[in-house]
Amino acid sequence: YWGLAEKGVRGPSRRKANKNAPEPRGVTVLPGDYKLVVHYGDAKDSTTVSVAYDPRVDMPMTTLKAKYDLLKQLEKKMAVAGKAVEQLKESKKIAESYKKQLKHHKGDPYKDALKSTDSITKSIGKLIDGMIGKEDKRQGITRNPQPTPMTFLRTARRYVGSLLQMPGKTEKDAIQNANEKVDGAMKPINAFFKTKWPQYRKQIEDLNLTLFKDFKELKE
């Protein structure tokens, strides 16, 4: 069934992305007519669906549109944060792969590269923490005492999502705070991929390391 929402975006997470995970829910669509296309095997059919707001509530279209636009703005911020953390996780995986290789080599260049790998891995961890908070390994129902950029972003989304009138100062302040926090976390991430990560990459590439193995010809 269609839950009357657009396709959503995935926010930042420490967990590995599950390819079979359901599509994230996006912003609820505005009232109007929508073409619904259904695929089943090689068969395809379509129909038009008319979406209307709850007739029991007097809700002007201008209010719905203002609410929709703000939610889409927050969604874009969430998408950027999600992509940033995924890129950091991918970089960390690469560094950890090279660390396994470096341990099997001797010489000062490899020792230096190993130290750089440990340093780059720690830097990535701190950047991820800066966006979503430090990993909490406590059991049971816990709460992170330190608000993160994601905390501010979800708070703003909750304020806007519950609106029944035009956005006011409370919602606008919440959005501004969320934008500032996410942008503040993105700044060092972008700086990392602009300077520190390329330097580390060059150091590794200068060692002519490869993740491929040499295989000998097999004979009976």
C-alpha positions as CSV (number, residue, x, y, z in Angstrom):
1,Y,0.0,0.0,0.0
2,W,1.0,3.6,-0.4
3,G,1.2,5.5,2.9
4,L,0.7,8.9,1.1
5,A,4.4,9.8,1.6
6,E,7.2,10.6,-0.8
7,K,10.4,8.5,-1.0
8,G,12.5,9.4,2.0
9,V,16.2,9.6,2.7
10,R,18.5,7.7,5.0
11,G,20.0,9.6,7.8
12,P,23.4,8.9,9.4
13,S,23.9,5.7,11.3
14,R,26.7,3.5,12.6
15,R,25.0,0.4,11.4
16,K,25.8,-1.1,8.1
17,A,23.1,-0.3,5.5
18,N,20.8,-3.2,5.0
19,K,20.0,-3.7,1.3
20,N,16.7,-5.4,2.1
21,A,15.6,-2.6,4.5
22,P,12.3,-1.0,3.6
23,E,12.4,2.3,1.8
24,P,12.5,5.2,4.3
25,R,9.3,7.2,4.6
26,G,9.5,10.7,3.3
27,V,7.4,13.9,3.6
28,T,3.6,13.4,3.4
29,V,2.4,14.5,-0.1
30,L,0.3,17.6,-0.5
31,P,-3.4,17.3,-1.5
32,G,-3.8,16.7,-5.3
33,D,-4.0,14.0,-8.0
34,Y,-1.2,11.5,-8.3
35,K,-0.5,8.8,-10.8
36,L,0.0,5.4,-9.1
37,V,2.0,2.8,-11.1
38,V,2.0,-0.8,-9.9
39,H,4.5,-3.4,-11.1
40,Y,4.1,-7.1,-10.7
41,G,6.6,-9.3,-12.6
42,D,6.3,-8.2,-16.3
43,A,2.9,-6.7,-15.7
44,K,2.3,-3.0,-15.1
45,D,-0.8,-0.9,-14.6
46,S,-1.6,2.6,-13.4
47,T,-4.4,4.6,-12.0
48,T,-5.0,8.1,-10.6
49,V,-5.3,8.7,-6.9
50,S,-6.9,11.8,-5.4
51,V,-5.4,12.8,-2.1
52,A,-7.3,15.1,0.2
53,Y,-6.7,16.5,3.6
54,D,-8.8,15.5,6.6
55,P,-12.2,17.2,5.8
56,R,-12.8,17.6,9.5
57,V,-9.9,20.1,9.8
58,D,-9.9,23.5,8.2
59,M,-6.3,23.6,6.8
60,P,-5.5,26.2,4.1
61,M,-3.3,25.0,1.2
62,T,-0.8,27.8,2.0
63,T,-0.2,26.4,5.5
64,L,0.2,22.9,4.1
65,K,2.7,24.1,1.5
66,A,4.7,26.1,4.0
67,K,4.9,23.0,6.3
68,Y,5.8,20.8,3.3
69,D,8.6,23.1,2.1
70,L,10.2,23.3,5.6
71,L,10.1,19.5,5.9
72,K,11.8,19.1,2.5
73,Q,14.4,21.6,3.7
74,L,15.1,19.5,6.8
75,E,15.1,16.3,4.7
76,K,17.9,17.7,2.5
77,K,19.9,18.4,5.6
78,M,19.4,14.8,6.8
79,A,20.4,13.4,3.4
80,V,23.7,15.4,3.4
81,A,24.5,14.2,6.9
82,G,23.7,10.6,6.0
83,K,25.9,10.7,2.9
84,A,28.7,12.3,4.9
85,V,28.7,9.5,7.6
86,E,28.5,6.8,4.9
87,Q,31.6,8.3,3.2
88,L,33.4,8.3,6.5
89,K,32.5,4.7,7.2
90,E,33.7,3.7,3.8
91,S,37.0,5.5,4.3
92,K,37.4,3.8,7.7
93,K,36.9,0.4,6.1
94,I,39.6,1.2,3.5
95,A,42.0,2.3,6.2
96,E,41.4,-0.8,8.3
97,S,42.0,-3.0,5.2
98,Y,45.4,-1.3,4.6
99,K,46.2,-1.7,8.3
100,K,46.0,-5.5,7.9
101,Q,48.4,-5.3,5.0
102,L,50.9,-2.9,6.6
103,K,51.4,-5.2,9.6
104,H,53.0,-7.8,7.3
105,H,55.7,-5.3,6.0
106,K,58.9,-4.2,7.7
107,G,60.7,-0.9,7.3
108,D,60.2,2.7,8.5
109,P,57.9,3.7,5.6
110,Y,55.5,1.0,6.6
111,K,55.7,1.8,10.3
112,D,55.0,5.4,9.5
113,A,52.0,4.5,7.3
114,L,50.7,2.2,10.1
115,K,50.8,5.2,12.5
116,S,49.1,7.3,10.0
117,T,46.4,4.7,9.5
118,D,45.8,4.6,13.3
119,S,45.6,8.4,13.3
120,I,43.2,8.6,10.4
121,T,40.9,5.9,11.9
122,K,40.7,7.9,15.1
123,S,40.0,11.1,13.2
124,I,37.2,9.4,11.3
125,G,35.7,8.1,14.6
126,K,35.7,11.7,16.0
127,L,34.1,13.1,12.9
128,I,31.3,10.5,13.1
129,D,30.8,11.2,16.8
130,G,30.6,14.9,16.0
131,M,27.6,14.2,13.8
132,I,25.7,11.5,15.6
133,G,27.3,11.4,19.1
134,K,29.5,8.9,20.8
135,E,28.6,5.3,20.6
136,D,26.6,4.3,23.7
137,K,27.2,0.7,24.7
138,R,25.0,0.8,27.8
139,Q,22.1,-1.7,27.9
140,G,18.5,-0.9,28.4
141,I,16.7,2.4,27.8
142,T,19.4,5.1,27.8
143,R,19.6,8.7,26.7
144,N,22.7,10.6,25.4
145,P,23.2,13.6,27.8
146,Q,24.9,15.5,25.0
147,P,22.6,16.7,22.2
148,T,24.0,16.1,18.7
149,P,23.3,17.7,15.4
150,M,20.9,14.9,14.7
151,T,19.1,15.7,18.0
152,F,18.5,19.3,16.8
153,L,17.5,18.1,13.3
154,R,14.9,15.6,14.7
155,T,13.6,18.2,17.1
156,A,13.0,20.7,14.3
157,R,11.3,18.0,12.2
158,R,9.0,17.2,15.1
159,Y,8.0,20.8,15.6
160,V,7.3,21.4,11.9
161,G,5.6,18.0,11.5
162,S,3.0,18.8,14.2
163,L,2.1,22.2,12.8
164,L,-1.6,23.1,12.3
165,Q,-0.9,26.7,11.4
166,M,1.7,28.8,9.6
167,P,5.2,28.3,10.8
168,G,6.1,30.7,13.6
169,K,9.2,31.8,15.5
170,T,9.5,28.5,17.4
171,E,9.7,26.4,14.3
172,K,12.0,28.9,12.5
173,D,14.4,29.0,15.5
174,A,14.4,25.2,15.7
175,I,15.3,24.9,12.0
176,Q,18.0,27.6,12.3
177,N,19.6,25.7,15.2
178,A,19.5,22.4,13.3
179,N,21.1,23.9,10.2
180,E,23.8,25.5,12.3
181,K,24.6,22.3,14.2
182,V,24.7,20.1,11.0
183,D,26.8,22.7,9.1
184,G,29.1,22.9,12.1
185,A,29.6,19.1,11.9
186,M,30.0,19.1,8.2
187,K,32.8,21.7,8.1
188,P,35.5,19.5,9.7
189,I,34.3,16.5,7.6
190,N,34.7,18.5,4.3
191,A,38.1,19.7,5.5
192,F,39.1,16.1,6.3
193,F,38.3,14.9,2.8
194,K,40.0,18.0,1.3
195,T,43.3,17.7,3.1
196,K,44.0,14.9,5.6
197,W,42.4,12.0,3.6
198,P,44.3,12.9,0.3
199,Q,47.6,13.1,2.2
200,Y,47.0,9.7,3.7
201,R,46.0,8.3,0.3
202,K,49.2,9.5,-1.3
203,Q,51.3,8.1,1.5
204,I,49.7,4.6,1.0
205,E,49.9,4.8,-2.8
206,D,53.6,5.7,-2.6
207,L,54.2,2.3,-0.9
208,N,52.7,0.6,-4.0
209,L,50.4,-1.4,-1.8
210,T,47.6,-3.3,-3.4
211,L,44.7,-5.3,-2.0
212,F,45.2,-7.9,-4.8
213,K,47.2,-11.1,-4.3
214,D,49.6,-12.7,-6.7
215,F,48.4,-16.2,-7.7
216,K,50.7,-18.9,-9.1
217,E,49.7,-21.1,-12.0
218,L,48.0,-24.2,-10.7
219,K,49.3,-27.6,-11.9
220,E,48.2,-31.1,-11.2
